[in-house]
Amino acid sequence: MSVLDIPLRKLLQLFYAAPPLRRSILKRDIHLDRKKADGGNRTQGGDFHGPFWSDVKKHIAGEGELLQLTDARVNSNKNFRRLYPLLKEGVLELLNEKLRWSNERVEIIPQSVHGNLQIEDLGATIRIRDALNARVREKYTRVVYPYFSEDPALSEEGARIGLWVMKRALINLNEDDMRIIDPLRKTFFSPQTAPWQGDEESVLHKRYRSLISEWEHLKRE
């Protein structure tokens, strides 16, 4: 993972991680990049959260129960045993108590939502992949992007930046329908709960420029 071409959730984690954690993440990714450049395999066993997010979509669409789907994942892979049950609890609380989708007919729109935001002056691309696109009772739509990191929690400022990136990258969708969820903290953010303050672009550029500088410094070590 180059910080110049990065998923939104990973960028938000790096922006707000404590310096030792951020340094550790960057050094690990630099090592994997070098391994790939030498002809090796950069992957670390696939997308850890991908299967869980796929099951969330099945649950919302009424194609399965997240309780059973998560149990099956945990039984099939011991690496899921600690975090998947915590993620399951968080998502179910969000759906049933905060996003208020309990007992409501939900249609998952077939195409997941993808988009890129180019930051031209930094030569960087922020990627949004596989956001959930749902229509509830044929009355309103939600576009939901998950933040999965254990550390740090997603802050209000981070959520504002994330929602601003979504607005700019997903230009064909209504910004008022966009949500970022932090399942491990059982919280969600929207333009209504974390309203933009007008400084999101400048904060993004400042933090991103600092991150790139640290990444380049670590590559020279």
N, C-alpha and C positions, 0 to 999 in steps of 0.2 A: 504494500500500500504506500504509494507516494502521497504525501500531504497535498500535492498539487492536483490530485485526482482522487477524491475521497468521499465516502458516504456521509450524508448529513449527520447521522447519529454518532459516527466516530469523530467527526469534527467537533461536535458539541462536547463530547467526552474530553477530548484533548484541550479544548478551550478552558475548561473549568476544573480539570484534574489538578491535584496537588503536584508541585514540581517533581517530586521523586517518581510518582506514578506516571506522569506525562513523559518524563525522560525514559523510564523503563519501556513504555509502549513504543516510543519512537525508536529506541535502540533495537528492540526486537524486530520491528518492521524493517529497519535498515539492514539488519542481518538477513532477513528473509529475502529482501530485494537483491542483496549480493549473492545469496545462494542461488536464486533464479538466474541471475546474470552469468553465473558459472555453470549453468546447465542443469541445476537441480530443480526441485519441486518447491514452489513457494507455499503451497497450501498447508493448512494446519488441521486437516480432517474435515473440511467442508464448512458450510455455514451453520454455526451452532444453533442460532435462533430460528433459522428458516423452517424446520419442521414444526416448531411450536406455532409460528405465525400462520402456517398453512392450516394447522388444526383450529386456530382461532377463527379463521374464515369459514371453515366447515361448520363450526359451532354456531356462528352467527347466521349462516345460511340455512340452519336446520338440518344439516347433513350428518350430524354427529353430536355427541355430548363431550364437552371439553374435559370433563372428569375422566371419562373412559379413554378418550384419545390420549390424554397426558399419561395415564397409567400405562397404556400400551407403549408409548415412547420410552418411558422410564424403564420398563421391563426389557426393552430391546437394546438399550444403550445405557450402561452405568454412568456415563459422563453426564447424563441428564438428571440424575437422581436428586441432586441438591437444588438446582435452580428452577427446573421445570415446574415442580409443585408450587414454588413461590410465585412464579410468573402466572400460573393458572389461577391462584387465589386472587392476585391483583387484577387480572383481566375480568374475572367473574364479578368482583366487587364493582369495578368500573362499569361494566355492562348493566348490572342489576340495580345499582344504587346511584351512579353519578351520570353515566351517559344515558340512562333511562331507556334501555332497549329491551328490558325484561318483558316477555309476553307480547312483544310487538313484532309484527310481520316484517322481516328484513330481507331484502333482495341484494345479494352480492353482485354488483355489476361485473360482467365477465372479465373485462380487461382490468388488471391491476394498474395502478397509477405509477408512471415513471416520469422523471424529468431531470434536466441538468440546469445548473446555473453557472454561467461562465463569469469568472472574476478576471476581466481582461488585464487590468493593471498589475495583477499578481500572477498572471499566467496559470490560473487555477480553475478547476472544475469541481463543483459540489454536486454530488449525485443523490437523487431520491429514487429508490427502487422499491417496488412491491408495496406501495401504500394501499391500504384497504379502501375500496370505494363501495359504499353501501347506500341503498335507498330504503328508507324506513316508511312503511305504510303508504308508499307512493306519494308521500307528502313532502319529505325533505331528504337531503343527501348529506352524508358525512364522508369526509376523506381523512382517514386516520393513519398516522405515521408513528411507529413505535420507537421509543428510546429504551434500550435494554440494559444499559450499563449498570453494574452494581455500584460503581464508584466513579465519579460523584453522582449524587442525585441531580436531576435536571432542575436548574434554578429558574426563577421567573425571567431573568434576563436572557438566559439560554433559550427558554421557550419562545420569548419574543423574537430572538434572532432566527430560531428554527422556523417559526411561522412566517417570518418575513421571507426567508429563503423559499419556503413552499409557495408563497404567493407569487414570487418572481419566477420560479421554475415551472409551476403548474398553471400556466397562464390561461388555459381553457376552462378552469374550474373556479367556482365561487370561493373567494378567500374566507367568507364568513362560515363556510362549511368545514374548514380545515381544523384538525385537532392533532395534537401531539400527546401521546400517552406515555407515562412512566409507570409500567405495571408493578415494579418492585416497591414503589412508594404509594401505589394505588391512587395516583393523581393524574389529572389531564389538564391540558392548557388549550385555550381557544383565543381568537381575537377579542372575545368578550371578557374572558377572565384574565387575560394577560395582554391588555391593549397596547398597541404600538405607541411609542413615545416620540418617534421621528428620528431617533439616533441609531436605529438598528444597523443601517448600512455602515456608518462610521465605526461603530463598535465592532462589527464583523471584520472590517478591513484592519482595524488596529490589532485585534487579537490574532487574525490570520497572518498578518505580516510578522508578528512576533513569533508565531508558531513556525513559520517557514524559516525564519532566522535561526531558531533553535535546532530545527531539523538539519539545516545545512551545516551548522557548527558540529553537530554530532557525527555527521557523515565524514567530516575531516579528521575526527579523532582516531 
